[in-house]
Amino acid sequence: MDAIKLADAKAHLSELVDRVEAGDSIDITRRGKRVARLTAVEHPRKAIVLEELQALTATMPPQPSAAGLVRAMRDNDRY
């Protein structure tokens, strides 16, 4: 966990938010004392309902294999 002065935090807030999104925690100091902490917000994970997922995938058309897709792209390409 890093500590940064308040004035520096104000000047580089966008960069600090990027670091926090990446998983860092940053303490902000004022006159050498820690006064605040930047941490990422934890989003609760939504439970997956298996029946709904199966119903959705059942309505989707079948996809070609990766090899078939690459072959079709190669054959349709002009050299």
C-alpha positions in Angstrom: 0.0 0.0 0.0 1.4 3.4 -1.0 1.0 6.7 0.7 0.7 10.0 -1.3 0.4 13.6 -0.2 -3.0 15.3 -0.7 -1.6 17.8 -3.2 -0.1 15.1 -5.3 -3.3 13.1 -5.1 -5.2 16.1 -6.4 -2.8 16.5 -9.3 -2.7 12.9 -10.3 -6.2 11.6 -9.4 -6.9 9.9 -12.7 -3.7 7.9 -12.5 -4.5 6.9 -8.9 -7.9 5.7 -9.8 -6.4 3.6 -12.6 -4.0 2.0 -10.0 -6.9 1.4 -7.6 -8.9 -0.3 -10.3 -5.9 -2.5 -11.0 -6.0 -3.6 -7.3 -3.8 -1.2 -5.4 -4.8 0.6 -2.2 -3.5 4.1 -1.7 -3.4 6.1 1.5 -3.6 9.9 1.3 -1.7 12.0 3.8 -2.1 15.5 5.0 0.8 17.0 6.9 2.4 13.6 7.2 -0.7 11.9 8.7 -2.8 9.4 6.9 -6.3 10.8 6.5 -8.0 8.8 3.7 -7.6 5.6 1.7 -8.5 4.9 -1.9 -9.6 1.3 -2.5 -11.6 -0.3 -5.2 -15.4 -0.8 -4.8 -16.3 -4.5 -4.5 -19.2 -5.4 -6.7 -21.2 -8.4 -5.6 -21.3 -11.1 -8.1 -24.7 -12.0 -9.5 -25.5 -15.7 -9.2 -25.8 -17.6 -12.5 -29.1 -19.4 -13.0 -28.2 -22.5 -14.9 -31.6 -23.0 -16.5 -31.7 -19.4 -17.9 -28.2 -19.9 -19.3 -29.1 -23.2 -20.9 -32.3 -21.7 -22.4 -30.3 -18.8 -23.9 -27.6 -21.0 -25.4 -30.3 -23.3 -26.8 -31.7 -20.4 -28.9 -28.3 -19.5 -30.4 -27.3 -20.9 -33.8 -24.4 -23.4 -33.8 -21.0 -21.8 -34.4 -18.4 -23.2 -36.9 -15.3 -24.7 -35.5 -12.3 -22.5 -35.2 -10.5 -24.5 -37.9 -13.4 -24.0 -40.3 -13.6 -20.3 -39.6 -9.9 -19.8 -40.3 -10.1 -22.0 -43.4 -13.1 -19.9 -44.7 -11.3 -16.6 -44.0 -8.2 -17.9 -45.8 -10.2 -19.2 -48.8 -12.2 -15.9 -49.1 -9.1 -13.7 -48.9 -7.6 -12.4 -52.1 -3.9 -12.8 -52.6 
